[in-house]
Structures are given as structure tokens and as C-alpha cells.
């Protein structure tokens, strides 16, 4: 077996198409869009290149057949943030059912990262934001993956753990039926905050879409940034997020809390577009775009996917979370009945407050992913992700 760096156009194509053979007997797998994978490696599309670097390899057997792939990367913004040691990452891992092949790919990542001064690696994660390609699926193989979420064979878990990766944190995806009842605690919270002056909770208006990026950035940076490995997002990054959302954006899935006109919380969801993309076979060319428009017009994506939920610290504990959810309930259950299923983006086990909120919403764990960490010096103590207060 030989590992070589992806450089040529043929190598890049092999990196993209290798999973097709690997997943031919996995009916729930949905092929990611080729452009989404390639954008990870494009400095013009992936702003993480401004403070990071990435490399990728493919693995071939003795008959020159591709049997694996992987990428390794460093993001200088997160190398030391919340870590006990300089930590890099690895991801986009795919491999046939062969432990030696998997270990060769892990070794290649470790060697490259160690040469760059890293003392550990997390994986499988993304060279970029945590809402994409993050964590190894260990439970929920009977459910289709959401857009840009990892799906993998069950045998990967043994390979990661036998190599010495340990659980850094568990990631839970919660699901529920839209029409199912909510906990009375949420209504109580909404009533509690309604007694205070200055608060408003509602979905985004069409005339506010131009303000969505700034609303998002304001709440995110106060609620999530500077906690563990979460960096702040810039105005340019927020604008890019909104640009990517616009083709599928449904303002009735975007809820904000305001205090005296300023955004203080968000509960943001999108139509789950993998229900459409599974029909385009990874290709968003002219034919793929026609298929996308056709299926979108038919509104076949009846599942909503939660992407962000947060309340800025100074307004936590006052009932803003319940008020946002009850505002969404009124619209999605009583007025706008397009969606019947709901899944949230993953929540780490280091965030018990958020897990408590989702359990009040009536969610159950539909999928579990694990973010692993491998210490290069295994004599050093291993520390899990700290619990958020």
C-alpha cells in the first residue's frame, strides 16, 4: 500500500469519487456535493486558509486501486485555544474495511502534524466551521445524513479507538415531530419574560434579510465566541454565511429575540436540503441545478434543520429561550404547516444547558457523533472538552 499527496486533477477526482464504491451498499448515505468537498481545499472559498493550511492524501493498494483518503490541517486560531497542547485536525477520512490501511492514513496525518509542531490531533473534523463535516457517526446509521454532516460505516469507530483516539466530546443530534407537544416549562418561560419591558420575539421579516448577517454576528460573538475553540466571526464571514443560506432561506424558520431593538438571541433553522441533493448525485451542474429547482418547487424537503441556537449571557436565565421556541411553535404548528420533521445541528455533551433546552422542546437523540482526540505522547494526561458554564 502507498500513500501519496493529492496534487493532480486525476488525484482530485479520485479523492471525490472513491466514496461511491465504498458506500454502494449503504442506502442511507447521500453523496456530498463535489463542489462542497473541493471548496474545503480552495483558498478563495475557504477563509480558514488565512490562518491555516491543509494537505490531503489518497491511499492505493498494490494493484494501484484507491482504498482510502484523508486530509490533515492546522488552524492557527484554534491550535492552542482551549487545548492543553498544540492541536491540529484530520478529516474527510474514508477507508475500506482494512485496519492496516486506516492506520497508514492516521500515521500520515500524525507525521505531518507533528512536523508542524502539533502534539495532538482531533478528528474527524473540518478545516473550517464546526457545523460541517464534524465528528464520527457512531449511532443513527438508519437515518439519512443532514447537509454537510458526516455519515460513515460503523467499522470506522473501532479503527479510531484502536489507533488511540479517545473521546474528546460526544455530539448529539436531537429530532422531533413539529406537531408534537412542547414542555409546559417553555410556555412558563415565555410568560415570565413577557412581563419585562423591551423584549420582542419573532421570525425574521422579509425586509430584514439584508440585516441577517449583522444580527447573526452580533448574537454569535456574544453567545458563543471565545468559549473553548469557537473563534469570533467577522462581518465578511457572516455575509458569506447569509449568501450561502439565501437560495434555500425560509424566513419563517429564522427566529430572533430583541431587547430594545437589539438582537439578543437566535433560533435559526433551514429547510433540510439533503432531501433534495440526494437526487443530484453530487453534481450541481446544469442538470443538477434543474433537478434542484424542480424538487424545491415541489417542496419535497419537509424536514427543517436547526443550525444555531443561543442567548447572549446578560439575557440568559430570563426565559428568552422559551419565548423564541413558543414564537416558532405558534407559526410552525398553527399557521405555516410546511414541515413535519425537525432535527437540530449537533450539541456537544459539554453544553448541558443547551441539552436541557432541547429536551424541554421534546427532542430525542436521533444520531450520535464523536469528536476524537489523539495525543501523540500518550503518557501525558488526557483531558476531555471542558463543560460550558
N, C-alpha and C positions, 0 to 999 in steps of 0.2 A: 504493500500500500504506500502511496505517495501523496503528500500534501503540497499543493503549490498555490501561490498567491494569484488571486483573480486580477488579471490585467487586460487581456484581450477581449474583443467583442464576443468571441466564442465562449470564453470563460464566463463572462457576464450572463450570457444566455443560458449556459449550463447551470449557473447559480439559481436562475429563475425557474427553470423547467424541471430540475431534479425532483422537487416535491410531487410532481404529477404522478410519477411512478410509485413513489413512496406511499401516497395516500389513496391509491386506486381502490383499496378495499375498506376505506373509511368513509361511509356515506354522509356523515355529518360534517366532514371537512369542507370548507369553502375556500377556493383558491383566492389568495390575496391579489389585488391589482398589481400587475407588473410595475406600473409607474410608482406605486406606493413603496414597493421594496427598493426600487432604484433611487427614489428621492432620498432615502436614508444616506446614500453614498454621494449625493450631489451637493457640493458646497453652495450652489446657487439656491437650492431648495431647502437645505437643512442648515439652519443658523447655528447649530452646535459646532460646526466647523470653525466658527470664530474663536472658540476657546477649547477646541478638542481635535482629535484625529482618530481615524478608523482604518482598519485593514480587514480584508476578508480572504478566505481560502476555500478551495474545494478539495475533496479527498477522492482519489481514484484507486481502484483495486489493481491487481497485477495484469488485468486484461484491459486496462485503461477505461473502465466503466466508472462513472461517478457514483460514489456511495455515501457522500456526506458533504456538508458545507458548514461554515461558521464565520462569524465576524468578531473581532476584538476591538475595543475602543477605550479612549480616555476622554473624559470631560473635566477640564481643569476646575470648573465651578463646583464640582461635587467630589473631587478626589479626596479632599480632607473634611468636607462638611458633614458633621455628624458621625464621622468614622474614627476608629481608634488607630487606623493605619491608612496610608495612601491606597485607594481602592479604585480599580478600573472596572470594565464591564465586558461581557461577552453576550452574544445573542444571535438571532436568526439561525440557530442551530437546527440542523436536520441530519438524520443519520439512519442508515439501515440497521436492522437488529443484529448488531455486532459490537460487543463491548470494547474490543481492541480498537475498532475504528473510532468509536466515540472517544476513547481515551486519547487517541492520537490527536484528535481535534481539540480536546481540552488542553493537552500538553502544548499545542501550538499557541493557543491563547495565553496560557500561563507564561511561556517563554518570552513572548513578545511583550507582555505587560511587565514582567519582571525586569526586562532590559530597559524599560521606560521608567523604572523606579517604583513600580507598584508593588505592594506587599499582599494584595488580595484582589479577588475579582468577584463581582456579582453577576448572576445570570440565572436564566436567560432574560436579559433586559434590553432596552432600546438605547441607541445613540441619539438621545433626544428626550422628549417629554414622557412622563410615566403613563400617560393614557394610551400608549401604543406599544404593542409587542412586549408586554411586561409580564414576566412570571411564567412558570411551567405549569401546565394544566395537570392536576392530579385527581380531580373528581369533576364529573359533569361531562363525560365523553359522549353521553346520549343527547346532548344539546348542541345546536349549531353555534359556532363562534360568532360573536358580535364583530362589527367592523374594526379592523386593525387590532384584534385581540388574538392571543396565541391559542392554537389548537395543536396538539401533538399526540403521538402514540403513547400508550400507558408505560411502555418499557423505558422511556426516557428517564423516569423518576429513579429507577434502580441505578442507571448509569451515573447520574449526577451524584447520588448519595454514596455509591461505592467508590467514586473518584475522590470523595472527601468534601464535597459541598455540604453545607449544613443550612438548615432553615434560618434565614435572616428574618423573614416575616411571612405570614400567610396572607393571602389576598382572597377575599370573599366577594363573589358576585351574588347580589340578592335579587330575587324576582318576586312578582306578584301579579295577580289579575287586576286590571284597572278598576273593575266594578266591585271588587271585594271591599268589605268594610274596613275602616281605619280605627285605630285605638282611640277611645274617648279622651285620652291624655292630650292628644293633638288639638281637639276642639277646646279643651280647657286652656291650653297654652295660647291659642288664638284669642280666646275671650280675655285672657289675662293681659295681653299686650294691647288689645283694643281699648283698654281703659286708659292707656297713656296717650298723650297728645303727640302728634308729629309723625306717627308711623303710617305707612301705606304698603300694602302687599298686593301684587297683581302681575299679570303676564305683560311682556313687552308689547308696546304698541307699534304698529307698522311705521309710524313717523319717528320712532326712536331707534330704528335699526342702525342708523348712522352713528348712534351713541353706544351701541352694544359693546364695542371694543373697549371703550373707556370705562363703562360700567363693570365689565368683566375684570379688567386690570385692577381697578380700584378695590374691589372686594377680594380678589385672589391675593393680591400682595399684602393685604392686611390680615386675611384669614389663614393663608397657607404658607406664604413665602417666609423664609428664614426659620422654618421649622424642619429640623433634620436636613434632608438633602434637597428640599424644594427651593430652587432659586426664584427670585422675582422675575416677572415677565415684563418686558418693555412694551412701550406703545406700539412699536413695529411688530413685535411678536403677537400682541393682542389683535392688531389689524389683520395679520396673516391668518390667525385662528378664525376670525369672523369671515374672512374671504373664503376660507375652505368650507365653512358652515353654510354659506349663503345658498348654494344650489339646492340644499335639502331643508333649509331652515323653516321651522313652523313656529311662529311667534307665540302660539298657544301652548308651547312646551317650554317657554323661557320665562321663569318667574323670578322677580326681584323683590326685596324688601327695601324700602326707602325710609330715611329719617330726616325730616325737614328738607326733603328733596334730594338728599344724597344717598347713593346706593350703599346698603349695609349688609346685604345678604343676597345669595342667589341659589336657585334650584333649577339647573339647566339640563334640558334633555333634547334629543334629536330623534327623528324617525330612524329606525334601525335599518340602515341601507344595505347591510349584507343580505337581507331578504331579496334585494334587487340584484346586487352584484354577483350572487351565485349563478345568475343566468348569463353573465357576460364572459365567464371563464378567464378572468384575469386581464382581459383585453378591453381597454376603454378607447378603442379606435372608432372609426366612423360607425361601424356596425354595432359595436358595444354601446356607443352613445345613443344610437337609435333604440336599442333594447332598453337602455336605462330610462329614456324618456317615456317609452311605451309602458313599461311596468310601473313607473312613477305615476303616470296619468291614471293607471288602473288602481292605484293606491293599494298595492298588494302588501306593502310593509305596514302591518297592523301592530307592530311592536314598537314601543318607544324605548329609548336607551338613555339613561341618566348619565351625564358626563361630569357635572360639577355640583357640589352642594357645600355651602359654607356660610358662616356668620362671622363678621368681624368681632374681635374679642370684647370690645366695650359694649356690644349689644347681645352678647351671649347670656343665656340664663334668664332671658326676659320673655321667651315664647316666640321669637322670630321664626324659628324652625317650624313650629306648629302652624303659625299663621301662613307661611308660604305654602305648606302642604295642603292646608284647608282651602286656600285660594285656588290651588291646582285641582283639588277634588271637585269644587263647585263647577269648574269649567269642564274637566275631562269626564266626570261621571254624569253630570246633569245636562250639559249644553252641547258639547263637542265630542261626539262618540265615535271618532275615527279609530282609536286604538283600544285593543283589548288585553294586551300583554305589556308588562313593563319589566325591564332589567336595569339595574344601576351599574355604572362602572365600578370596578373593584374597590373594596375598602380594606385597608390593612388591619391586621389584628392589633396593631399599635394604636388604633384610634377607637377606643371603646365607646366614647361619647357618640361618634357617628354611627357605630353599630347599634347602639341603643335607639337612636332616632329611627333607623331603618326598620328595626324590629317593631317599633311602635306603628310604623306605616303598614305592617303586616307582611313584610318581606321574609322569604325563606332563602337559605343558601342554595343556589342552583348550580354554582361552579366554584371550585377552589383552585387557585393557582398558588405557587410558592416562589418567592424570590430567594434564591440560594446565595450563600457567600462561601467562597473557598479561601481560607488563609494559606498563603504559601509556606509559612512556618507554622506547622500545626502544633508546635509546643507552646505557642502563645495562647492565652485565654480567648475563647470565642465569646463575643457579645452580640446579643440579638438587638434589633432595632428598638430604640427606647420608646416607652409608652408616652403618647402625647397627653399633656395635661389640659 
